[in-house]
């Protein structure tokens, strides 16, 4: 991809080669036969196949991700989810960011939550135990989630913790949207492994565009090793100010390199997106007739049209 010239492409790490293990030589005489503990090479990891749907109607799982922070991932997760709900879709939004901003945007205090996505990922608590119903269903986060990556690192199948947790609820929803942290660490990898597609909110600034390169490399490695179906579903230009030349040039760069992946909807700068979380609501509830709410209704329509086009193909 041409944009990758902006940043050197990461090369996948080579697989470690197990050191040869010397087997114990059997004794000449074994008067008391017993099991011998002979160390063996660690086998290569076996990837767990995706759970069978058995013909059930399963949710479309979408991760919203960008390595750069402050690009409206949380705002887009919440307001797109509510806009899809307005269209009659069953929606679950998942707060996978230790900052808990998605949880706070629905009027809850992450510091006062007893069970959260940390317990789901690390302690295998059913995800239904941490789902609250506000404007839409939300799987909440707490500050404990900050320690999830360290706790998960010692577990087998750590990259599939979220994917396994979603098996319980995938047939209850039409769309599951995952708000990821501003990094490409283990929490975001879990979101990619569980997801069918990725929507990338991109602030209309040069530095935000550069974050797409690293995300592209990470997705390629996830597709190769963990989840072959995940792909970039669309790119949403956010914080767009058409009065500035820089913002217009950023859109031109995106369209030049990513073409049809760019949604037509532009999420424009407005104070409404900052005011709504103070009231613990989406912008569609806070200012339902305003242009900020209409922008996410337009984006929801594009997401639904894209899903229909893929079903028809």
C-alpha angles and dihedrals in degrees: 000000000000095000090062088076086077091070132020111260115246116241117224114254113254116251112259114251113227114239114246114261121218112226120225114256112238116248119249092239124027106187094168109041113211140157112279116218100224114178114232133197114271107257121237112266115268113221114230111233119240113270116268116253093205090210094304120141103254130198122256104241115211125183118205107210145162127155090224118079127225096040097119100263093143093042090051094045093054100039096041089050092051091045090053088049089054087057090059097262124141104238136190120185119197124206105213095160116101089217087070094214093145090053091048090048087065093052100262129126111231090204091061097049115110099194125028144154087292089068091046094053101036106026097032093238110169109264090229087069092065099041117110124188113226119133086333131356111284130189100215132224133212134190088266087077087075088074095046097095092054092046093046093050090075095050128092113243091016093158091059099049094106094040090055092046092054093057087083095059109022092102092051097064141049094208133023114190120194122204107208131198120258093264140070095238131126096293092055091044088055089054092050092049091052096042133093092199143004126227112201118206106206123191109224093249133102098246091053090054091056090060089067091071095060091043090053091053093048093049090051091056092047091051092050097047112019118011119018094183099060116106142154102277097184147333121234118203106219136186088026118178109184091193092073124077091214093060092048091049090050090055090049091052091049093049092046094054104029104028113176093016089076113092115228091229115096116203100216127206113266136149090233091082090057095043098051098065090053086065091044094245145103119262088249090065096035096050106006097172097042128105092250091061092044091054091061092044087056091048091050090053090052091050091050092046090051091051091050091049091052091049091051094047 
